Amino acid sequence: MNPNDLNILTQIIKAGEGMDLSDIRTPGVPIFQTSNYLYEDVESGTDILLSKKPGHIYARYSNPTIDALITIMATLEDTDDALAFSSGMAAISSVMLAYCQPGDHIVSSAYIYGGTYTLFQNQLSRYNIDVSFVDPRDHQEIEKEIRHNTKILYTEPLANPTLIASDLSFWRNLATKNNCKLVIDNTFTPPPILRPIDFGADVIIHSATKYLGGHSDLIGGIVCAAKDEIATVRPIMKTFGPNMAPIIAWLLIRGIRTLGVRIERQNQNARELAGFLASHPKVNKVFYAGLKDNPQYELAKSQFNGYSGMLSFEVNGGWEEAKTVMKNLKTILFTVSLGDVSSLVSHPASTSHVYLSQEEREKIGVTDGLLRLSVGLEHVDDLKRDLDNALKKI
Ligand SMILES: *Cc1c(COP(=O)(O)O)cnc(C)c1O
């Protein structure tokens, strides 16, 4: 029917509908802010749903903007495939649900993001999935914790917030020997700092909220892995529904394009600040793998390309002194997140690790006087001055 023969009320609905956009090419990726897609006939719809044929049918399953992001992330992490989630926690919980059945067991570094720790301890236990927490440096202890039903070994290559390094070659060998999956949260050390696939990681997770996005303007998560691993995780995404929104994928792609230059500057600034803080009279201790007196210096040097833009330091004193420093920082922003172009400071004991008991916190080095710094792209002299002024107030 000629569209002009339709009633104006129908034309309002139908005009321009289903336009073919396939011949439009642009340097950037457009947002397909769409929830469903037209398909040719009943058979092709079914084939797309059953993954027998490429194409899109419903945006919880796939979307062209998300597909572009997945291609980019799989390239960056050198894996065959990837999935995009609504948050880092959505990515982590989906991977756990994909690989573990009730009765299964996980061995995890105790030195992980507080939210992940809480997921493992308080939520997975409700599904009768048991988690043993280990010191990622204590290889004998880790081996001892392996059980016949251990399905996953989990760690962060540079741990939050104490920047403790895991020797990924050891973790890989242990996973192979015990037929477990090695799952790595690479949020703190995105490419070009580390590609966990080079050390044989099976599943690589990112909180895209942090370095990948880089501008504190989105929440997202990514899982990168080989095709058959992604095929294990995808049904969880499809049925539990923690998928990423197209506009977030679009923002994320924009952020990722500057990841290389951001990381270069952040690595460089963090290195200078670590040296500065290490010799500051109001600082007890600096946690940064790139300091020569760090016992893990050699491991970090061989495993990472740069030591990341993250560092932590313990002020002289406890909770009150940490608060004084945060209150007096002017250029460095007091907030919980990380990986932004702006330098951010956080107090792990009262934020990311608040759900842990004081004893649990102390055990993993999260003392009341510990501050975590996510170093941004500002001129390093301004950051030094800001830290110096604030520390002098103690
Ligand atoms: C922030 C963070 C997460 C959680 O990601 P969200 O995007 O906040 O859900 C997981 N792991 C690490 C290391 C993080 O820093």
The ligand as an SDF file (V2000), in Angstrom:
LIG
                    3D

 15 15  0  0  0  0  0  0  0  0999 V2000
   34.4140   -1.6850   40.9000 C   0  0  0  0  0  0  0  0  0  0  0  0
   34.9640   -3.0370   40.8280 C   0  0  0  0  0  0  0  0  0  0  0  0
   34.1290   -4.1460   40.6320 C   0  0  0  0  0  0  0  0  0  0  0  0
   32.6280   -4.0030   40.5290 C   0  0  0  0  0  0  0  0  0  0  0  0
   32.2450   -3.3280   39.3650 O   0  0  0  0  0  0  0  0  0  0  0  0
   30.9050   -2.4530   39.2410 P   0  0  0  0  0  0  0  0  0  0  0  0
   30.9820   -1.9390   37.8540 O   0  0  0  0  0  0  0  0  0  0  0  0
   30.9440   -1.3990   40.2920 O   0  0  0  0  0  0  0  0  0  0  0  0
   29.7740   -3.3940   39.4460 O   0  0  0  0  0  0  0  0  0  0  0  0
   34.7220   -5.3820   40.5200 C   0  0  0  0  0  0  0  0  0  0  0  0
   36.0530   -5.5490   40.6350 N   0  0  0  0  0  0  0  0  0  0  0  0
   36.8700   -4.5140   40.8440 C   0  0  0  0  0  0  0  0  0  0  0  0
   38.3370   -4.7580   40.9580 C   0  0  0  0  0  0  0  0  0  0  0  0
   36.3660   -3.2240   40.9490 C   0  0  0  0  0  0  0  0  0  0  0  0
   37.1920   -2.1960   41.1800 O   0  0  0  0  0  0  0  0  0  0  0  0
  1  2  1  0
  2  3  1  0
  2 14  2  0
  3  4  1  0
  3 10  2  0
  4  5  1  0
  5  6  1  0
  6  7  2  0
  6  8  1  0
  6  9  1  0
 10 11  1  0
 11 12  2  0
 12 13  1  0
 12 14  1  0
 14 15  1  0
M  END
$$$$
